[in-house]
Amino acid sequence: MPLSDALLLAGYMHPLLSDGGKNAFVYAGFSALAGYEELNRGKSVLPDGAELLDRSRIVGGGGLHLAVELFLSDHLLFVVGGRGLFLFGSDVYPFRPAISAGFRINL
């Protein structure tokens, strides 16, 4: 069943650890979120004729975040992060974990 959401997050990340040369950092943080969750593209009847009891709605909640940043050069960083979002008002998946990795360029 298709599930889509649009969430706005606002939060704070605090540095926990760094090495002596300031080449690696570990951050932890929290956030508040609000948004809209849409189930089955807004349709309450499934293709087989069954009625969907869950519905699209406005959701809110919070999240916990953890990130590690490694400087590869003066302007290039490798970033690994994880987060867990807690959605209140959601009929499906009230806890949504996620991990991410990527590169960041500081200009």
C-alpha positions in Angstrom: 0.0 0.0 0.0 1.5 3.4 -1.0 2.5 5.6 2.0 3.8 9.1 1.5 4.5 11.8 4.0 5.8 15.4 4.0 7.5 16.3 7.3 9.0 19.5 8.6 11.8 18.9 11.2 13.4 21.5 13.4 16.0 20.5 16.0 19.4 20.9 17.6 22.6 18.8 17.2 25.2 19.0 20.0 28.9 18.0 19.6 29.7 15.0 21.9 33.2 14.0 20.9 36.1 15.2 18.6 39.6 14.1 18.1 42.6 16.3 19.0 43.2 17.4 15.4 39.5 18.3 14.9 39.3 15.8 12.0 36.4 13.7 13.4 33.2 14.7 15.2 30.3 12.9 16.8 27.0 14.8 17.3 23.8 13.8 19.0 20.5 15.7 18.9 16.8 15.9 19.0 14.1 17.4 16.8 10.4 18.2 16.7 8.4 17.4 13.6 5.0 18.0 12.1 3.5 17.1 8.7 1.0 15.2 6.7 0.8 11.4 6.1 -1.1 10.1 3.1 -2.2 6.4 2.7 -3.1 4.7 -0.5 -3.1 8.1 -2.4 -6.1 9.3 -0.3 -8.4 6.4 -1.4 -10.3 4.5 1.3 -11.1 1.5 -0.9 -8.4 -1.0 -1.9 -8.4 -2.5 -5.5 -9.9 -5.8 -4.2 -12.9 -3.9 -2.7 -11.8 -4.0 0.9 -12.2 -0.8 2.9 -9.1 0.7 4.5 -9.7 1.6 8.1 -6.5 3.7 8.4 -6.7 7.2 7.0 -4.5 10.1 5.8 -4.0 12.7 8.5 -1.8 15.4 10.1 1.0 13.9 12.2 3.4 15.3 14.8 6.2 13.9 16.9 9.9 14.0 17.6 13.2 12.4 16.8 16.6 11.5 18.1 19.7 11.8 15.9 23.3 10.7 15.9 25.9 11.7 13.3 29.6 11.2 12.7 31.6 13.6 10.5 35.1 12.8 9.2 37.1 15.5 7.4 38.8 14.0 4.3 40.3 17.4 3.4 39.8 21.0 4.3 36.5 21.2 2.4 35.3 17.5 1.9 33.6 15.6 4.7 32.2 12.0 4.9 29.1 12.0 7.0 27.3 8.9 8.5 24.1 9.4 10.5 21.2 7.6 12.0 17.8 8.8 13.4 14.6 7.5 14.9 11.4 9.4 14.4 8.4 9.0 16.6 5.1 10.0 14.9 2.1 10.6 17.0 -1.3 10.4 15.2 0.0 8.0 12.6 -2.0 4.8 12.0 1.1 3.0 10.5 4.7 2.8 11.6 4.7 5.1 14.6 8.5 4.6 14.9 10.6 5.2 11.7 14.3 4.5 11.9 16.7 5.7 9.2 20.4 5.6 8.4 22.3 7.7 5.9 25.8 8.2 4.5 27.2 10.7 2.1 29.8 13.4 1.3 29.5 17.1 2.1 31.4 19.9 0.6 32.0 23.0 2.7 32.6 26.1 0.6 
